[in-house]
């Protein structure tokens, strides 16, 4: 069999197997797989360098299905490569199967989850950044994109950044089958439009017939030969290609074929074309030098912003560990990621004002074994919430820093204030949520983040705050600090970040009135220190939680959830930002929001005045 | 004074006033205002049609500062137009001032808040859609964009959609001052790059020197004369223009000038150039016919998906009210927004797979008095979380529908499951969060949403669920339904959506064991029915909350927050999705997540077995 004959046969096999497994599952997107089958057949047979027996190999190419709904095509490739059996292929979408509706890293050959469109390409940018600038290995990142997903702005963030970083090791294959879920795309089959856009963003663009295997072969060869910029192969394809009942017809998205037997016959029946995916040449990733960890040390009483401590601690981590990488969204002089960037420019990536690409790049970098720390304002991380959500599905380990949290930022006003970040990050599967109040605590928690699994988030403050902990104090994830307590405590004040300092001042105010208040710094909001909260409940029965955040989903709700099923539940008054803030000095806004020392003290007074029924 | 002389003088005045008010505030972004001062001087003096005395006029042009940090320039324009006094100008960023750090609708002339970059243009697309297709009035939407914010993918979503909808009533003015917050942009002063991109996206692009007022005049005239497509004026400008100490220098972003007195002198001193902004010709917006409201009616016992009921109820609203508009993100055959789209194509906008533009368009439409309902999968609304957050700062009224919530969707897997949406939407200021369990309840709540203020969100289900409420039952926002209760109730099951049906089944299971369980359908999660929860606490002392959502920030946390400071607090066991789901049948995934009837009954059994201390 000639190459051309084999590619055609393999393409048909991938279609047949997509029809078969989606028929067995009674769900799936076979028509979206069929349009790209020839593109993938040529890629995996001639161009992909991949060792299925060693998926973690440093020199493997990366293959990302940005159009994750074409999962049957990916799984059909695995079956063709004998990575999975035909029996397993037919477990598609069934309980307990690794072959989920959209690809996830439950499969060893899947680096990142896809299925939320427009994410595979920006994540591929992260992998290509790793290959070119960190690993310094010749592997390529191949990304199969759908045409519908080019409506997502994140695709254009990826185009711009890939060209800016001259990622000639990145190839996008755009499957232009014209039809989305409910109808035609805005561009249809006008391939020139995609080519013009790609070129305007600095890419090489090659237009082909996506079912002409010889044209596909030539295009992929040209992509390999292109230097200095990424390449996109823009392929005109037919959705449902090969089965007349669904070919180029609207209304068959996300549905198994009605007559799979007839369709399989029309496609020439089942076959098992011999596929030998070439293994990559051996090689190992570049490693950066590492030394001892010398975290910044701040003197008690000194004034330092936790965002500044973040930057200094991150730079210290960079010295201690060669695997630490930092990224920022064009605000590194505010988040202080610039301290790392200046110290370790080879491990710093400027992502400009493109938060989706910022998080996607971090996900791509960690898939290659790096430890990315990505930062921007807490408010602007909301721009990438879908990417964080999907990072959890990817089982990704990324560390995120959100600065300028809450009304304490002052004059810039509500658009710049992170007031929903605790709620958003608590609701990310497997996440860790930290909110330190001083420089030394921040430094210790940043160091701890480098060893955490999953999505970890640290919330930092714009204003300087007094250092209240010595530089040798240790802070565990999941821990807390009781800053003030006595046997006479009648009420407990639970705070984090800026409100710790307000709660301490409230404790002083209350002491003047002979009201003894316990003060807890709940710097670890997820996981949190339930035992300390239960001890405070037993001792005082009354809690005032105070947070520079909306009332929903933050510190207060986390405390309530922790003690919800305890034998003794405290009476809890939650102080938070209830009204839309404006612009003013931070202290004025804390007062206006009712979360400063005076308001905390007043809430405690009122709470102490009523009996606590659980006691 | 000739026009040209006046424009130059006005430009200098706008710079001087930007310097003055930021100096008084000791914060702000004067250098970002100074680059765009000449552009705005010509626009407001010759082209803008706006009646400051009647900001709600249907025929006013719209002016959006997508680069909201240039707020001093906008406020300087208001002062030049005598809309505000010089005294008020100097209250910039002070407590209680309307002149916030970034513009918000606290000011009557500001339609939408900006300050999260990349949002003004897509919102402008919404306003232009309203002007061309709904209001059918000749007003124009002018959007001042910064060059740094073109790194945001949302800008390119706006470019694509504006061209697709042939918005020749939209003009973007791109202030290419080269410098972002921390350094140069990826494109710098290569104006051709922006022009090529804009043209590739279907826009007319005009490149000019942004300080040549005659060139600005010609460009804006050409924009007015362009039909069939939007125009972008790409202006090469100098950041800090007019003050040598900061002109085109990095490191002066977001800082008042160090020597304002010298800067004002260098700019030619204070002045008050007479500015007469031309008023628009009178006119009134097109109105669509309206009839009686005839909501869909489902028979008890019938099986219907709440997403289907959403679409049918929305279409019924469309018949009853001419101001209802629907938008969807290329999944209208899944969210069932297509039912409205087919019935009222003139009031339906397809936003394709661009959720940021979807929400931004809704915000723009509501700013012109329309009532937008925007829908996509609940999971994919996370893509637009920053836009929803900012919509709240804009005091916008938009109705959002998130379908395919939770693991009950089944085979498609976690990337398609909305499992954080309740947490995210609860944490939006002033939001309403609804989660119906049957068709009739859904219809009544959709109707209620049309009269709500602020951000309202309804969460719908993929699978069919049995209709349990009659079509004549009323459901109030903030209400609940006790579906099962007796004097012997020992435990209360609190559910919403799919889990209502599981909780009812659990109630049956428990009844067989002589355990009497109260069942509450908490369809209104924010606001919620505290009285009913307190009554259940008094009666049973024990609550099991069950939700098809992550454990954080959803139904369970909402219940806990509602009773946190009550005299009697229940012992609460929270059931939610604790582990990452895979693909399987919905029922299998509900069981695997521990939120089906069996698991609810087991949790209730265990809870009943221990004494409830608050009783």
Interface residues (C-beta under 8 A of the other chain):
Chain A: X25 X27 X28 X68 X93 X94 X95 X96 X97 X99 X100 X101 X102 X104 X106 X113 X114 X115 X116 X117 X118 X148 X149 X151 X152 X153 X154 X155 X156 X157 X160 X161 X164 X180 X181 X182 X183 X185 X186 X193 X196 X197 X199 X200 X201 X330 X331 X332 X333 X334 X338 X350 X352 X353 X354 X355 X356 X357 X379 X380 X382 X383 X385 X386 X389 X390 X392 X393 X395 X410 X411 X412 X413 X414 X415 X416 X419 X420 X423 X424 X426 X427 X428 X429 X430 X526 X550 X551 X552 X553 X554 X556 X557 X558 X560 X561 X564 X565 X566 X567 X568 X569 X570 X571 X572 X573 X574 X580 X582 X583 X584 X585 X588 X589 X592 X607 X610 X613 X614
Chain B: X25 X27 X28 X68 X93 X94 X95 X96 X97 X99 X100 X101 X102 X104 X106 X113 X114 X115 X116 X117 X118 X148 X149 X151 X152 X153 X154 X155 X156 X157 X160 X161 X164 X180 X181 X182 X183 X185 X186 X193 X196 X197 X199 X200 X201 X330 X331 X332 X333 X334 X338 X350 X352 X353 X354 X355 X356 X357 X379 X380 X382 X383 X385 X386 X389 X390 X392 X393 X395 X410 X411 X412 X413 X414 X415 X416 X419 X420 X423 X424 X426 X427 X428 X429 X430 X526 X550 X551 X552 X553 X554 X556 X557 X558 X560 X561 X564 X565 X566 X567 X568 X569 X570 X571 X572 X573 X574 X580 X582 X583 X584 X585 X588 X589 X592 X607 X610 X613 X614
